[in-house]
Amino acid sequence: MSTGPERVYIARLAGTTVFDPLGDAVGRVRDVVLLVRRSGGAPTAVGLVVEVPGRRRVFMPLTRVTSISPGQVICTGVINLRRFKARQGETLAVAEMFERSVKLKSDKSTAYIEDMAIEPDRTRTWHVSKLFVRRAERRKGVLGFSRRGEALVVDTDQVTGLSTRDKNQGAALVIESFEDHKPADLAAALLEMSPSRSAEIAAALDDERLADVLEEMPEEDQVVLLSTLRSERAADVLEAMDPDDAADLLGDLPEKQAAALLELMEPEDAKHVEQLLGYEDDTAGGLMTTEPVIVGPETSVASCLAMVRKQELPPALASMVFVVRPPLETPTGRYVGLVHLQRLLREPPHEAIGTFVDPAIAPLHPDARLPEVARRMAAYDILALPVVGDDHRLVGAVSIDDVLDHLLPSDWREHIDEDSGPEQEVLHG
């Protein structure tokens, strides 16, 4: 086996393109999977986390790697396309070891890991051989430790604390690496990490970003992660979530805990969520959001177009506006109808929206069951439908993503982009 440089630094390896023997790109290295022994000794590197097309992260054993050299990793065999999730005893180098504090045996001082080097032994088993660390130092006028001290390279046997969880370990590096990714990508990465590390990352995210990430997680994982937050912080994150997602999450919590969080939320946000909690999960009322784009009949086309341009608006809800009599907050005044985005694009900007409603689209009743909602969407070939009560007031809208989320198996997120089998033979040699 040709492995190129015998010593490889993980920070440089991250982002490197993975090729098959024919020269076709397979993906990019995102992390290295380590086995860290609590009894001590150098951690063993057992595989790579590789991001393949579709931003799916999969595991590639280092036994499949035939060459590591600057700018490329060459491997052979088959790729298991199941999304990677760390097993018991496995640790991710970049996500979980970088920024961890250790003690230098030479002078008992504290240092923080900034990089790690791996190299193979005679049996071609890869071990962490070197650590690039930065000393922590106390500075005048600064509370605690600064991480701007001397940088040095040490052998792994010259430090203690590698296997110890670090409550002061930073999360900035992980968050920064996902800055340009969608929330679903960061959600998937958190599921790969140990529960304690994912809780650390969650604590460091701002409320809006964490809310977006939670919405992309399976319900049981949402509950686990939310439970790691202080109650006040959890309430702030729930306020930042879409009301329907917040209601689903609260519905999975113990009744006493859900009630306590609702009490901590802002009254207006809590009102929308409580409204949704009053409906059964598989009904239009339970599926809907209370925050679609709602306008009065006299609103201009130009104003409506400005509303649907908002970046935070989901694409399905941006495909139409709902026209009602005042008040414009759900439950609104009398429902008038909906106007499609395509219609808005064809009409003069100064015209009032009320003259362009589509009379063919009948609203859903809050008690309409999921199969009826799905059939109605398919029949109308539409991305969202209004939900109107017996008093003809708009109470919300059901979007296609909410319908699919309830129709698909509960573990559908674990199988995105998978082919017919768990493994795909894309590498040869």
N, C-alpha and C positions, 0 to 999 in steps of 0.2 A: 504494500500500500504506500502510495506516495502522499505525504501529508504536507509538503511544503515546509514552511517555518515550523520548527519543533515547539516554539512557544507562541501562543496566540493571545492577544489581549482582547477581552470580551467587548469593551467599548468600541474598539475598531471593527470587531467582527459584526456587531449589530448594524443592520442596514445593508450588509453585503449580499450580493445577488447569488442565488443558488442555481447552478446549471446541471443539466444531465450530461452524460458523456458525449452526446451529439452537439452540445453547445446551445441547446434551447434553455431559456430561462424558466425556472420552475417557481421561484418566489424569492423572498428576502428573509434573511435571518433577523429575528426580532429579539430573541433572548436565548439563554443557555440554561438547560435544566440541570440542577446540581442535587447530589445527595450529601447532606451535611450531617455528620455524625455528632450526636450529643456527647459522646465519649471522647471527642477530640480527633485529631488527625486531619489531613488535608481533604477537603470536599472532593467528591468524584463528579466529573461531568459526564452525563449519560446521554444527552441528546440536545438537539436544537429546536427551538420554537420557530417555525417557518411560516411566514405569511404568504399564502398562495392567492391566486386571483379570486376576487370576491371578498378580499380582506379577511379570509378565514385563516385562523392560526392553527396549525397542526403540528404534531410531534414527529421529528425525524431523528432516529437513533444515530449516535455518532458512529456506530458500526456500519452505517450506510454511507458514511463520508469517505471518499477516496482521496480527496485532496483539499487542503485549505491553503490558500495563498492570497497575497494582497489583492483585494477587489473581487475575489470569487471563491465560491465553495462548490466543489464538484462531488456529486453523489450518484448512487445507483440503487436499483431495486424498485420497490413500490412505496407509494405514499399512502398512509392511512388518513383518509379525509375526514375522519371524525374530529370535531373541534377539540383542541387540546384543553385538558383540565388537569392541574397538578394532582398527583396521587399522594397518599399519605407518605410523608418523609421526603417528598420532592420540594425543592426550593428554586425559584427563578432568580438568576444572578442579577440582572438589571433591575427588575421590579422589586425584589425583596432583599438583596444583599447590598446593592449600592447605597451609600449614605448611612449604612449601619455603623455604629460606633464599636470600636474594639480597644483593648488595652495593649500597649507595647510592653513586652516583657523587659526590655532594656532599662526603662526608667519608670514603668508603671503609669505612663501618661496616656491620655485618651487621644484616639485618632479616628478619622472617618474614612471608610472605604470609598474610593472614587473609581477604581478599576480593578480587575482581576485578570491574571494570566493563567491559561490552562496549557498543559503539555502532556504528551503520552509517555507512559513508562514502557518497559521492555515488552509487556504483554499487549501494548497498544490501548491500554486503559488510560483515559484522560483524567488528570487531577488538577486541582487549583494549586499552582506552585508559587505564585508571587501575588502580592497585594500592593496596589498603588494607593497609598493613604495620605491623608493630610492631618497633621497634628492639630489638635484643638488647643487653643491658648487663651488665657484670661487677659483681657485688655482693660486698661484703666478706664473707668466710667462705663464699662459694659457689664451687664449682669450675665452670669453664666459663662459659657464658652463661646469663642468665635471659631469658625471653621476656616479661617484664613491663615493658618499657621504653615509651618514648613511641610513641603511635600517630599515623600520618600518612598522607595520600593523596598518591601521586606518579604522574607519568606513566610509562608503560612504558619510555620511552627514558632515564629517570633511574636505571635499575638495570641491573646485569649479573648473569648467572647464571640467567636464566629457563629456559634450555634445558639446564641442567646437573643431572644426578642428584644428589640430596642425601642422603648416608648418615645425616645426623642428622635427616631429616625425620620428623615425628611421624606416628603412625597413629591417635591417639585419636579424632580427628574422624570418620574413616570407621567405626571400630568402634562408636562411640556412635550413629551414624546407623542401625546395624543391630541395636541392642540388643533391639528388640521383634520382630525378624524371625526367621524360621526359618533353620536352618543352610543350607538349600538356597538361600535368597535371597542370603546372604553368599557362598556358593560361586559362584553365578552372577556376582555382582559382581566377585569376584576374577578370574574368567575374562575379564572385560571389560578388566581393567587390563593394563598392561605386565608382563612377568614379574618385573622388578626391583621394581615397586611392590607386586605381589601378595606377593612374598617379604617385603617390609617389613611388610605387614599381618599376614601369617602369624606373623612373629617376635614381633609385639606381642600376639597372642591368647594366652589361657591354654590350657593343654594340653587341657582338656575341650572348650572351644569349637572349637579347631583340629581336634580329633579328629572332632567332629560335622560340621564343614565338609568335611574330607577325605572322609568317607563319602558325601557328596553329589556328589562330582566324578567325572568319567570317569577310568578307571584310568590313562591316560597322563598326565593332569594331576595326579593324586595323586602319581605317581612324581616328576614335575618339582618339585612344591612340597616334597615331603618331602626331596628332595635338596638343597634350599637350607638346611636346618636342620643344626645341629651334630649329630653322631652321638648324643650323650647326650640332647639335646632330642628328636630323632627317636624314640629308644627310649621316652621318656616319653609322647610322643603316641601311639605304637603301643599302649602299655599302656592308654591311655584309650579306645582304639577298641574296638568289639565284636570279639571274637576272630576271627570269620569274616571281617570286613572287613580286620582287620590281616593275616590269613593271605593274603587275596587280594592285598593290596598288596605284602607281602613276596615273594609268588610272582612278581610282575612285576619285581622287582629282580634285578640280577646276583647269582648264588649267593653270592659272597664277601661282598658288601655285606649281603645278607639274614642271613647267618650272623653277621656282626659285630654287627648290630642285635639279633638274638636273644640274643647273649651279654650285651648291655648291659641287656636287659629284666629285670624282677624274675622270679625262677625260676618262681613260680606262673603269672604271665601268659605267660611263654615256653612253659611246658608245654602250656597250652591251644592256643596258636598252632601249636606244632610238631605237636600231635596232628592239627590240621586240615590242615597242609601235607602230611601223609602220604596224603591222599585226592586222587583226581582231581577237577578243577574241576567237572565236570558230573555228579557223583554226589551222593547225599544227604549223604555224609560231607563232601564239599567245599563243599556249600551250607549246612550246618548251623551254628548257633551252639552253643557249649558252655555257655552261661549262660542257659538258660530258667528258669522258676520251678519249683524242685524241692523237694518236701516228703516227709516220712515219712507212713505211713498214719495215725498217731495225731494228726497236726496238726489243730487245730480249724479249722472253717470260717472263723471270725473272723480267725484268723492268716493264712489264705490270702488273704482279701480285703484285708488290710493289705498283703500282699506285692504284689498286682497293682495296687495304687493308686500305686506308686512312679512318679514322673513320668518318670524316665529309661528306663522299660521301654517298648519299642516296642509299639504297640497290638495287633499280631498275637500277640506272646508274652504279652500281658496277658489274652488271651482264654481262657486255660486254665492249669492247673497240672498238673505231672507227678508222680505218686506212685511212690516207689521204697522199697526197703529200704535201710538204711544201708550204706555211707556215702552222703551226699547230694551229694557233688561228683562231677562226671563224670570217668571212668566210674563210675557209681554201683553200689550193690548191685542186686539183682534188680528189674527193672522190673515195676510192678504195674498201672499204667494211667493214664489222664488224666481230669481233671474239668473240665467247661466252666464258664466264669464264670457263665453263666445259671443253671446248677444250683446253684452256690454261693449265689447271691442268693435261691434258693428254700428253702434248708435252714436249720435252727436254727444260730445262731452257735457254740454249744458242741459240736456234733456233730463226730466225727472224720471226716476227709476220705476215709479209706480205704473207707468204705462206699458212696461215690457215684461210683466210677470207671465210665467208659463202656466196656462190654465189646465194643462193635461196631467200635471204631477199632483196626485192626491197625497196628503200628509199621512203619516203613521199615527196610530193611537199609542199612548204610552204603554198600554198593556199588550201590544202586538208582540207575538212570540218570535224568537230568532228565525225559524224557518220562513215565516211570513215576511220578515224584514229582508232576508236574503232573496226571496223570490221577487219581491217588489223592486229591489235594486237591480236584479238581473233583467226584469221586464222593462224597466225604464232605462236600462243601460246608463246608470247614474252613479256618482261617487258619494253622494250624501243625500239624505232625505230628512224633511222636517218632521218633528214630533209635536202634535197639537192635541191638547186636552179637550174634554167635553165642552168646555166654555169657549172654545175656538181661540185660545191663547197659545202662542208658541212657547213650549217649555224647553226645547233643545233641538239637536239634530244628530242623527246617526251617520257616521262616516264608514266607508268601506273597510278601513283598517281595523275598526272596532269589530265589525262583523267577522272579518277573517280571523282575527285574534281569538274569537270565541268558537268559530267553526273548526279551526285547525286543532290538532292534538296539542296538549298542554306543553309538550317538549319540542314544538316546531322550531324554536330558535336554535336548537342543538343540531338541526339537520339542514340548515340553509346551504344551498349550493352543492349538496351531496349528490353524487351520481347514484346509480342503482345499488351499488355495493359499498361496504365500508372502506375498501381499498381500491385505488385506481392505478393501473400500471402505466405510469407516465415516464418512468425512468428505465433505461435498459443498459445492460453492460455486464 
